[in-house]
């Protein structure tokens, strides 16, 4: 089988550079050791046999070097599955180090562009490191694919009937949840979302770009001022570092939201802005607003994933209000900016730019990369996972972290992942720019407590604007 790669998928393949690999990385950790044979069979049945891209390699053909998908005649699942062991005592620091090292290692271009590592000796259980090239699919699709490997019970099984038992919020959110459950039925994933996360940017539905609105959004993108200097901007090297926070109970975040009329997503994004403000100020620089590139899903949640996967997302540029000193005022300003972006066709405009980049790589691709490099300082993703614990190959999934590539030669990637009633923040950074990502994690935890205290002291119940 051979088929031409779509222009937007080709754009992500062509954007790869030695210091900025276009690879999506995820790490999952478990309370107990994973069974190798059972894991192999799950990957074979639910990943390789279901989605052709995991059996296909990328080839170039024709005078213009058009990229195509072609069945790998030498495909062997064993070549993509590896087993390694952490050095004792095998804690989080050792796992973070191994994940960071992997981010600087390119995938083998002669084979299908993915790999899965079973990491044994992690605490009392084990971990899985999965790396998939962005040309195969976008982050939200790959999160769905990855979670389709899981079950609701250790013995396997679980489907839409069991999901319908979950309590659903009334009105519009209930209808949205029913649409999300259609996805569950097609992927066998235990994919339960909290109502607060349904309004986040990554879950926006398809946006039509027409006439003046599309032209206005494109004009805004091209005329945005360059982001100010910060510790996150500069030349990149091949070495990357990662860290992630301890899981934060969603209830703690929800309490802050109830006190300010904000969603869980608003609160977490505001805490991230406060974290960056602390980090920048501690390094002697004025905390000016910085823009984050935020991926926006353009594939409706009710739409089953196609077997060919692919990229169907855009991006918006979210100005994070680092310049606002008061934590509660910062939250309200962040919410105002988020609400404005949700009504904008900007995401679809960026999707169009990426499509054009795949068709005309030399000029348009450079323009798309330059927009991201000059207009933003970081990539920020927010991916909702299962609301209840799930199992993979019989082992309970204890936690998940997920990073998309830092496209546009950006040096910092932040990921927010919710799972089983908790939210975790992950940091991935260029080692030359942010040599100690744990400093950001400490600032995140301190800012969360600070915002909670400020909300209690202020006593506000609704935004004032």
C-alpha positions as CSV (number, residue, x, y, z in Angstrom):
1,X,0.0,0.0,0.0
2,X,1.2,3.5,-0.8
3,X,-0.6,6.8,-0.5
4,X,0.4,10.5,-0.6
5,X,0.9,12.2,2.8
6,X,-1.5,15.1,3.4
7,X,0.0,18.6,3.2
8,X,-0.5,19.3,6.9
9,X,1.2,16.0,7.9
10,X,4.0,16.7,5.6
11,X,4.5,20.2,7.1
12,X,5.2,18.6,10.5
13,X,7.7,16.2,8.9
14,X,9.5,19.0,7.2
15,X,9.7,21.2,10.3
16,X,12.0,18.8,12.1
17,X,15.5,20.0,13.0
18,X,18.3,18.3,15.0
19,X,17.6,20.7,17.9
20,X,13.8,20.6,17.6
21,X,12.5,17.1,16.9
22,X,8.8,16.9,15.9
23,X,8.1,13.9,18.1
24,X,5.2,13.6,20.6
25,X,6.4,12.0,23.9
26,X,4.3,10.4,26.6
27,X,5.3,8.6,29.7
28,X,2.9,6.4,31.8
29,X,3.8,4.9,35.2
30,X,2.2,2.0,37.0
31,X,1.8,0.7,40.5
32,X,3.0,-2.8,39.6
33,X,5.3,-4.3,36.9
34,X,3.8,-4.7,33.5
35,X,3.7,-8.1,31.9
36,X,5.9,-8.0,28.7
37,X,4.0,-10.6,26.7
38,X,0.6,-9.2,27.6
39,X,1.7,-5.7,26.7
40,X,3.1,-6.9,23.4
41,X,-0.2,-8.5,22.5
42,X,-2.2,-5.4,23.5
43,X,0.0,-3.2,21.3
44,X,-0.3,-5.6,18.4
45,X,-4.1,-5.8,18.5
46,X,-5.1,-2.3,19.4
47,X,-2.3,-0.2,17.8
48,X,-0.5,-1.9,15.0
49,X,-3.4,-3.9,13.5
50,X,-6.0,-1.1,14.0
51,X,-4.0,1.9,12.7
52,X,-2.0,1.4,9.4
53,X,0.4,4.3,10.1
54,X,2.2,2.2,12.8
55,X,3.1,-0.3,10.1
56,X,4.1,2.2,7.4
57,X,7.3,4.1,6.7
58,X,7.7,7.5,5.0
59,X,9.3,7.6,1.6
60,X,10.0,10.4,-0.8
61,X,9.2,10.2,-4.5
62,X,9.2,12.3,-7.6
63,X,11.2,15.4,-8.6
64,X,9.7,17.5,-5.8
65,X,10.4,14.8,-3.2
66,X,6.7,14.3,-2.4
67,X,6.2,12.3,0.9
68,X,4.2,9.1,0.8
69,X,3.1,6.4,3.3
70,X,4.2,3.0,2.3
71,X,3.8,-0.4,4.0
72,X,7.1,-1.4,5.5
73,X,8.0,-4.8,3.9
74,X,10.4,-5.5,6.8
75,X,8.1,-4.5,9.6
76,X,8.6,-6.3,12.9
77,X,6.8,-5.2,16.0
78,X,9.8,-6.3,18.1
79,X,11.9,-3.6,16.5
80,X,9.6,-0.9,18.0
81,X,9.3,-2.4,21.5
82,X,12.2,-2.2,23.9
83,X,12.9,-3.1,27.5
84,X,15.2,-1.1,29.7
85,X,15.8,-1.0,33.5
86,X,16.4,2.1,35.6
87,X,19.3,2.1,38.0
88,X,18.4,1.6,41.6
89,X,16.6,3.1,43.4
90,X,14.7,3.9,40.2
91,X,12.8,7.0,41.4
92,X,11.2,9.9,39.5
93,X,14.4,11.7,39.0
94,X,15.9,8.7,37.1
95,X,12.8,8.4,35.0
96,X,12.7,12.1,34.2
97,X,16.4,11.9,33.1
98,X,15.6,9.0,30.7
99,X,12.6,10.8,29.2
100,X,14.6,14.0,28.7
101,X,17.4,12.1,27.0
102,X,15.0,10.5,24.6
103,X,13.7,13.9,23.5
104,X,17.1,14.6,21.9
105,X,17.2,11.3,19.9
106,X,15.7,11.2,16.4
107,X,13.5,8.3,15.4
108,X,14.8,5.8,12.8
109,X,13.6,7.2,9.5
110,X,14.0,3.9,7.7
111,X,11.1,2.4,9.8
112,X,7.7,3.5,10.9
113,X,8.2,6.6,13.0
114,X,7.3,5.4,16.6
115,X,8.8,3.4,19.5
116,X,7.6,2.1,22.8
117,X,10.0,1.5,25.8
118,X,9.0,-0.6,28.8
119,X,11.1,0.8,31.7
120,X,11.4,-1.7,34.5
121,X,12.5,-1.0,38.0
122,X,10.6,2.3,38.4
123,X,9.7,2.5,42.1
124,X,7.5,-0.5,42.9
125,X,6.2,-0.9,39.4
126,X,7.2,0.1,35.9
127,X,6.8,2.8,33.3
128,X,6.1,3.1,29.6
129,X,7.8,5.7,27.3
130,X,6.1,6.2,23.9
131,X,7.4,8.4,21.1
132,X,5.4,9.0,17.9
133,X,6.3,11.4,15.1
134,X,3.9,14.3,14.7
135,X,3.4,13.5,11.0
136,X,1.4,10.4,12.1
137,X,-1.2,12.3,14.2
138,X,-1.8,15.4,16.4
139,X,-1.5,15.3,20.1
140,X,-5.1,14.9,21.1
141,X,-5.6,12.1,18.6
142,X,-2.5,10.3,19.9
143,X,-3.8,10.7,23.5
144,X,-7.0,9.0,22.4
145,X,-5.0,6.2,20.6
146,X,-2.8,5.7,23.6
147,X,-5.7,5.5,26.0
148,X,-7.4,3.1,23.7
149,X,-4.9,0.5,24.9
150,X,-6.4,0.7,28.4
151,X,-9.3,-1.1,30.1
152,X,-11.6,-0.2,32.9
153,X,-10.8,-3.4,34.8
154,X,-7.5,-5.3,35.4
155,X,-9.0,-8.3,33.7
156,X,-9.8,-6.3,30.5
157,X,-13.0,-5.1,29.0
158,X,-15.2,-2.1,29.6
159,X,-17.1,-0.1,27.0
160,X,-19.8,2.5,26.4
161,X,-22.4,0.7,28.6
162,X,-20.3,1.1,31.7
163,X,-19.5,4.7,30.8
164,X,-23.2,5.6,30.6
165,X,-23.5,4.9,34.3
166,X,-21.3,8.0,35.1
167,X,-23.2,11.0,36.4
168,X,-23.6,13.6,33.6
169,X,-24.1,17.4,34.1
170,X,-27.4,18.8,32.8
171,X,-28.1,20.7,29.6
172,X,-25.6,21.4,26.9
173,X,-22.7,19.8,28.8
174,X,-24.7,16.6,29.0
175,X,-25.1,16.5,25.2
176,X,-21.3,17.1,24.7
177,X,-20.5,14.3,27.1
178,X,-22.8,12.0,25.1
179,X,-20.8,12.9,22.0
180,X,-17.6,12.2,23.8
181,X,-18.9,8.7,24.7
182,X,-19.4,7.9,21.1
183,X,-15.6,8.3,20.8
184,X,-15.2,5.9,23.7
185,X,-17.2,3.2,21.9
186,X,-15.0,3.4,18.9
187,X,-11.6,3.4,20.7
188,X,-12.4,1.2,23.8
189,X,-10.8,3.9,25.9
190,X,-12.0,4.7,29.4
191,X,-12.3,8.4,28.4
192,X,-14.3,10.3,30.9
193,X,-14.2,14.0,31.1
194,X,-15.1,16.4,33.8
195,X,-17.6,19.1,32.8
196,X,-15.1,21.9,33.6
197,X,-12.7,20.7,30.9
198,X,-15.2,20.7,28.1
199,X,-14.8,24.4,27.4
200,X,-11.0,24.4,27.0
201,X,-9.3,25.6,23.8
202,X,-8.0,22.2,22.8
203,X,-11.6,20.9,22.6
204,X,-13.0,23.6,20.3
205,X,-15.1,22.3,17.4
206,X,-14.3,23.0,13.7
207,X,-14.1,26.8,12.9
208,X,-15.0,28.1,9.5
209,X,-12.8,30.9,8.2
210,X,-14.8,33.2,5.9
211,X,-14.4,36.7,4.5
212,X,-13.4,39.5,6.8
213,X,-13.1,37.3,10.0
214,X,-10.5,35.1,8.4
215,X,-8.6,38.0,6.9
216,X,-8.7,39.8,10.2
217,X,-7.3,36.9,12.1
218,X,-4.5,36.4,9.5
219,X,-3.6,40.1,9.7
220,X,-3.5,39.9,13.5
221,X,-1.2,36.9,13.4
222,X,1.2,38.5,11.0
223,X,1.3,41.9,12.8
224,X,1.7,40.5,16.4
225,X,4.7,42.1,18.1
226,X,7.6,39.9,18.9
227,X,7.6,38.4,22.4
228,X,10.0,40.2,24.8
229,X,13.3,38.6,25.9
230,X,13.0,36.0,28.7
231,X,14.8,33.0,30.1
232,X,12.8,30.9,27.6
233,X,14.1,32.4,24.4
234,X,17.5,31.9,22.8
235,X,19.5,29.4,20.7
236,X,18.6,25.7,21.1
237,X,20.8,22.7,21.6
238,X,20.0,19.0,21.3
239,X,19.8,18.3,25.0
240,X,16.4,18.5,26.7
241,X,15.3,18.3,30.3
242,X,11.9,17.3,31.7
243,X,10.1,17.3,35.1
244,X,6.5,17.0,36.3
245,X,4.6,18.0,39.4
246,X,3.0,15.8,42.0
247,X,-0.7,15.3,41.1
248,X,-3.0,18.1,42.3
249,X,-6.5,17.1,43.3
250,X,-9.1,18.6,40.9
251,X,-11.2,19.5,43.9
252,X,-8.6,21.9,45.1
253,X,-8.6,23.6,41.7
254,X,-12.4,23.5,41.5
255,X,-12.7,25.4,44.9
256,X,-10.7,28.2,43.4
257,X,-12.9,28.3,40.3
258,X,-16.1,28.4,42.4
259,X,-14.8,31.4,44.3
260,X,-14.1,33.3,41.1
261,X,-16.7,32.1,38.6
262,X,-13.9,30.4,36.6
263,X,-13.5,26.9,35.1
264,X,-10.9,24.4,36.2
265,X,-9.1,25.1,33.0
266,X,-9.1,28.9,33.6
267,X,-7.6,28.4,37.0
268,X,-4.8,26.0,35.9
269,X,-3.8,28.3,33.0
270,X,-3.7,31.3,35.4
271,X,-1.5,29.3,37.8
272,X,0.8,28.6,34.9
273,X,1.0,32.3,34.1
274,X,1.9,33.0,37.8
275,X,4.5,30.3,37.7
276,X,6.2,31.9,34.7
277,X,6.0,35.3,36.4
278,X,7.8,33.9,39.5
279,X,10.5,32.2,37.4
280,X,11.2,35.3,35.3
281,X,11.3,37.7,38.2
282,X,13.6,35.4,40.2
283,X,16.1,35.7,37.4
284,X,16.2,39.5,37.4
285,X,14.0,40.2,34.4
286,X,10.7,42.2,34.4
287,X,7.7,39.9,34.2
288,X,6.2,41.0,30.9
289,X,3.4,39.2,29.1
290,X,4.5,36.2,27.1
291,X,2.5,34.3,24.4
292,X,1.9,30.6,24.5
293,X,1.1,28.6,21.4
294,X,-2.0,26.5,22.3
295,X,-3.0,23.6,20.1
296,X,-6.7,23.6,19.2
297,X,-8.5,20.4,18.2
298,X,-10.5,20.9,15.0
299,X,-11.8,17.3,14.9
300,X,-15.2,17.0,16.6
301,X,-15.1,14.8,19.7
302,X,-18.2,12.9,18.4
303,X,-16.2,11.9,15.3
304,X,-14.4,8.5,15.5
305,X,-10.7,8.6,14.8
306,X,-10.0,7.5,11.2
307,X,-7.7,4.6,10.7
308,X,-5.2,6.9,8.9
309,X,-5.2,9.3,11.9
310,X,-3.4,12.5,10.7
311,X,-3.3,16.0,11.9
312,X,-6.4,18.1,12.2
313,X,-5.7,20.9,14.6
314,X,-4.9,24.6,14.6
315,X,-3.1,26.9,17.0
316,X,-3.9,30.1,18.9
317,X,-1.5,32.5,20.4
318,X,-2.6,33.1,24.1
319,X,-1.0,36.1,25.7
320,X,-0.3,35.0,29.3
321,X,-0.8,37.9,31.7
322,X,2.6,37.8,33.5
323,X,2.5,41.5,33.9
324,X,-0.5,41.4,36.2
325,X,0.7,41.3,39.8
326,X,-2.4,40.4,41.8
327,X,-3.2,36.6,41.5
328,X,-7.0,37.0,41.4
329,X,-6.8,39.9,38.8
330,X,-4.4,37.7,36.8
331,X,-7.0,34.9,36.8
332,X,-9.8,37.1,35.6
333,X,-7.6,38.7,32.9
334,X,-6.5,35.2,31.7
335,X,-10.2,34.1,31.6
336,X,-11.1,37.2,29.5
337,X,-8.3,36.5,27.0
338,X,-9.2,32.8,26.8
339,X,-12.9,33.6,26.1
340,X,-11.9,36.0,23.4
341,X,-9.7,33.4,21.6
342,X,-12.5,30.8,21.7
343,X,-14.6,33.1,19.5
344,X,-11.8,33.7,17.0
345,X,-11.1,31.9,13.7
346,X,-7.3,32.1,14.5
347,X,-6.9,28.3,15.0
348,X,-8.4,27.5,11.6
349,X,-6.1,30.2,10.0
350,X,-3.1,28.5,11.5
351,X,-4.3,25.1,10.2
352,X,-4.5,26.7,6.7
353,X,-0.9,28.0,7.1
354,X,0.3,24.6,8.0
355,X,-1.5,23.0,5.1
356,X,0.1,25.6,2.8
357,X,3.5,24.9,4.3
358,X,3.1,21.2,3.3
359,X,2.3,22.2,-0.3
360,X,5.0,24.9,-0.6
361,X,7.7,24.0,2.0
362,X,10.4,26.4,1.0
363,X,8.6,29.8,1.5
364,X,5.4,29.2,3.4
365,X,6.9,26.7,5.9
366,X,9.5,29.3,6.9
367,X,6.8,31.9,7.4
368,X,4.7,29.5,9.6
369,X,7.8,28.7,11.7
370,X,8.8,32.3,12.0
371,X,5.3,33.2,13.2
372,X,5.7,30.7,16.1
373,X,9.3,31.6,16.8
374,X,8.9,35.3,17.0
375,X,5.4,35.7,18.3
376,X,5.5,33.2,21.1
377,X,7.9,31.9,23.9
378,X,6.4,28.5,24.7
379,X,4.0,25.7,23.8
380,X,1.1,25.0,26.2
381,X,-1.2,22.0,25.9
382,X,-4.0,20.8,28.1
383,X,-5.2,17.2,27.6
384,X,-8.1,15.7,29.6
385,X,-7.7,12.0,30.4
386,X,-9.9,9.3,32.1
387,X,-11.8,10.5,35.2
388,X,-11.3,7.1,36.9
389,X,-8.3,4.8,37.2
390,X,-7.7,2.5,34.2
391,X,-5.6,-0.5,33.5
392,X,-3.1,-1.4,30.8
393,X,-2.2,-5.1,30.3
394,X,-3.7,-5.7,33.7
395,X,-1.6,-3.1,35.6
396,X,-3.2,0.0,37.2
397,X,-2.2,3.2,35.5
398,X,-0.9,5.5,38.3
399,X,-0.1,8.6,36.2
400,X,0.5,10.1,32.8
401,X,2.5,12.9,31.3
402,X,2.4,14.0,27.6
403,X,4.4,16.5,25.5
404,X,3.9,17.8,22.0
405,X,7.0,19.1,20.1
406,X,8.3,22.5,20.8
407,X,7.7,23.6,17.2
408,X,8.9,26.9,15.8
409,X,12.3,26.5,17.6
410,X,10.7,27.3,21.0
411,X,12.6,26.3,24.1
412,X,9.8,25.5,26.5
413,X,6.9,23.1,26.4
414,X,4.3,22.9,29.2
415,X,1.7,20.1,29.4
416,X,-1.4,19.9,31.7
417,X,-2.9,16.4,32.0
418,X,-5.9,15.4,34.0
419,X,-6.4,11.8,35.2
420,X,-8.4,10.1,37.9
421,X,-9.4,13.3,39.7
422,X,-6.0,14.9,39.6
423,X,-4.1,17.4,37.4
424,X,-0.4,17.1,36.7
425,X,1.9,19.8,35.1
426,X,4.8,18.6,32.9
427,X,7.8,20.7,31.8
428,X,10.0,20.0,28.8
429,X,12.7,22.5,28.1
430,X,16.0,23.1,26.2
431,X,18.8,22.3,28.7
432,X,20.7,25.4,27.8
433,X,17.7,27.7,28.5
434,X,16.1,26.0,31.5
435,X,18.7,23.7,33.0
436,X,16.6,23.0,36.1
437,X,13.0,22.5,35.1
438,X,12.2,21.5,38.8
439,X,12.4,25.2,39.6
440,X,9.3,25.8,37.4
441,X,7.5,22.9,39.2
442,X,8.2,24.4,42.6
443,X,6.9,27.8,41.3
444,X,3.8,26.1,40.0
445,X,3.0,24.5,43.4
446,X,3.7,27.7,45.2
447,X,1.6,29.8,42.9
448,X,-1.4,27.4,43.3
449,X,-1.3,27.8,47.0
450,X,-0.9,31.6,46.6
451,X,-3.9,31.9,44.3
452,X,-6.1,29.8,46.7
453,X,-5.2,32.0,49.6
454,X,-5.8,35.2,47.6
455,X,-9.3,34.0,46.5
456,X,-10.2,33.3,50.1
457,X,-9.0,36.7,51.2
458,X,-10.7,38.6,48.4
459,X,-14.0,36.9,48.9
460,X,-15.1,37.5,45.3
461,X,-17.6,35.2,43.6
462,X,-17.7,36.5,40.1
463,X,-15.3,38.3,37.7
464,X,-15.7,42.1,37.8
465,X,-15.3,42.5,34.0
